[in-house]
Amino acid sequence: RLDVRKGFFTQSGARPWHRLPREAVAAPPLEVSKARLEQPGTSGGEKGEPCPCKHRELLVSSSCRHISFKRHLPRQMHVSSMDYGLEPPAVAEQPTSIGRIKPELYKQKIVDTEDPKKEAEKTCGKINFTLKYDYENEMLTVRILRAFDLPAKDFCGSSDPYVKIYLLPDRKRKFQTRVHRKTLNPTFDESFHFPMPHEELASRKLHLSVFDFDRFSRHDMIGEVILENLLEDSDLSRETSIWRDIQYATTESVDLGEIMFSLCYLPTAGRLTLTVIKCRNLKAMDITGYSDPYVKVSLLCDGRRLKKKKTTIKKNTLNPTYNEAIIFDIPPENMDQVSLLISVMDYDRVGHNEIIGVCRVGVNAEGLGRDHWNEMLAYPRKPIAHWHPLVEVKKSFKEVCGPRGEVVPVLSIPQGFLPIFLTRET
């Protein structure tokens, strides 16, 4: 038997292989991999011949862009190999010992005693009102007729109700009915007039807030009614009677405005593009009646902020137009673990920037935020644009915004203590 290694010929009974010179035993692995790649007739140096390494280099370069994303992921998250040119090494399966405890089988689901969605859908009676538009004088008339079956707010088992009327997004002009003492079924029969052109009716919302009057303390809010489309039932040429359920609310909801942006994802490149188009009817944050808004987008993964980017600042406006693209590199296998928090901020030269409102998109988002995200994934390489209403930052979220708008995890703070936000510039 002959053994050929670097020109050494040994027969059985000759010197064993482990006593041969080291150069004869260990062949350099570089020559083997090089010989495997450089096959005859496929050299990239020849003119007109395609190089077999170009596709490999393209995959490696696309994976390098996701290195920063992988570094920011939590350690406990399983991240698959991003080297698309190499297959992951096979891991030998270890036999599971009998009697091994699996903690995931003993997790109990937390059952909430009070469902917040059911509480939000709780009604507090009904209200009847009419709408009529005068085309000659360009005047909208809102007539509050009556309320029925209101909840009792006083100890005597009654309430002192009255109604506030707004025509959003304008909150400076408001009307209020008279207070009716000790009744749960008041009859108001009062009319209020809002001058406006007919073209603006489609963009206005009627907001009715029902309160309980209290002489010696703050008035308690009973509920509210928001009529999104004024022209839903008729053209308002004749007086139209409307009944609506009064939705439960503890504080008067504020219209913070809306933001329009598009989402587009390229699976082959692992690139997510969010284009901030414009905002409208933003809440005025300055004493001048305007704001200096800009948009900040945070990439979140399991409640942890990985990256943040922001647009330019638009001065003295409540309806800014941006048309600016914000790009994040996210691998396809991590798209179901991330979400985007879009915050509209008001720039302040002196002091901290204030949050006007936020919205969130992702798999775990709610309502339009989840639908927009799923539509983007269903139609890759196509920009999907939608309007999103801005909401206030809720303390019940898993993350809240600090004084500068950064995402800070919620800690269990004892009642009576003031939370202190620890910020870190990134």
Residue, then its C-alpha position, 0 to 999 in steps of 0.5 A: r500500500l502506497d501513501v502519497r503526501k507531498g512526494f513521500f512514498t511509504q509502504s506498510g511497515a515503513r515510517p508511520w504517518h505521524r512521524l513524517p515531517r509536518e509539511a508532509v502532513a498538513a497541507p495548506p487549506l488555502e490551496v484546496s479552496k482556491a483549487r475548488l473555486e478556480q476551475p478551468g474555463t471559468s476564470g474571471g480574468e478572461k474577457g467575456e467570461p462571467c466570474p462565478c464569484k460575483h453572485r457570492e460577493l453580492l450576497v456577502s455585501s448585502s448581508c454585511r449591511h445587516i451586521s449593525f442590525k444583528r448587533h443591536l438584537p437582544r442576546q436571547m433572540h435566535v438569529s439565523s446565519m446571514d452568510y447566504g453563501l455557506e450552509p449552516p453547520a449541522v448540529a447533532e441532535q441531543p437526546t432529551s432525557i426522560g423527566r426533563i422539565k420544560p418551563e414553557l409548558y407551565k406558563q399560565k396566561i394572564v387573565d385580565t379582570e377588566d378588558p380595556k376594549k370592553e371598557a372603551e365600548k361601554t356606552c353611557g346613554k344616548i343623545n339626539f341632535t339635528l344638523k342643517y346647512d344653510y347654502e345661502n348664508e354658508m352656515l351649519t346649524v347644530r341643534i342639541l335636542r335631548a339625552f337619554d339614560l345618562p349615568a348618575k354621577d352624584f351621591c343622590g343618584s342623579s346628575d347635572p348634565y350639560v353638553k360642549i360642542y366642537l367642530l374639529p379640528d377647530r377647538k378655539r370656537k366652542f359652544q355649551t348648553r345650559v346645565h340641567r339640574k338633577t336629571l338623567n334624561p335632560t331636554f336641551d333644545e338649543s341651537f348653535h351656528f358654525p359659519m363655514p363654506h360647504e367645501e369644508l364640511a367633508s373635512r370637519k368632525l362634530h365632537l359632543s362632550v357630555f359633562d356633569f356639573d359640580r359647583f365645588s370641584r372639577h366637572d366630571m366627564i360622562g362621555e363623548v360622541i364624535l361624528e366623523n362624516l357630517l354628510e353621511d346621512s344626507d346633504l343637510s339641505r333639510e334638518t336631519s335628526i341623528w341618534r348616537d350612543i354616548q361613548y364612555a370617556t374620562t377625559e376629553s379627547v383631543d384631535l392631534g392631527e394626522i400623518m401620511f406616510s408610505l411603506c415599501y419593503l424589498p425582500t431581496a435587499g432586506r431594505l425597509t423604506l418609510t417615506v414621510i409625505k405630509c401632516r395635516n391639522l396638527k395641534a398648535m404647541d406654541i403661543t403663536g398658534y402654530s408649531d415647528p413640527y418634525v417626524k422621528v421614526s424609531l425602529l423597535c425590537d421587543g420593546r427595545r429601540l435599535k435605531k432612530k432617524k428624523t426628518t427636517i424641521k418645518k417652521n410655523t405650520l400645522n400642515p407640513t409637507y416633507n416627502e423625505a425617505i427614511i431607510f432601515d436595513i432589516p433581514p426578511e426573517n426578522m420582519d415579524q419581530v420589529s415595529l416602527l414608532i412614528s412620533v411627530m415632535d414640536y421643535d423648541r429652541v429653548g427647553h425640550n422638544e414636545i411630542i404632538g402625537v404618535c402612531r405605530v405600525g408593525v405585526n403587533a400594532e393595533g388597527l390601521g397600524r397592523d393592516h398597513w404593515n400586512e399590506m406592505l408585506a403582501y405587496p413587496r417592492k410597492p409603496i403603500a401610503h395611508w393616513h394615520p391619526l396621531v394619538e397621545v402617548k399611553k403610559s400603559f404601553k410597554e414603552v413610553c417616550g421620555p422627555r426628549g421623545e426617546v423610548v424608555p422601558v416602563l418600570s414598576i414605580p410605587q404610587g406617589f413617586l415621580p419617575i425620573f427619565l435617564t436619557r442617553e444620546t445616541 
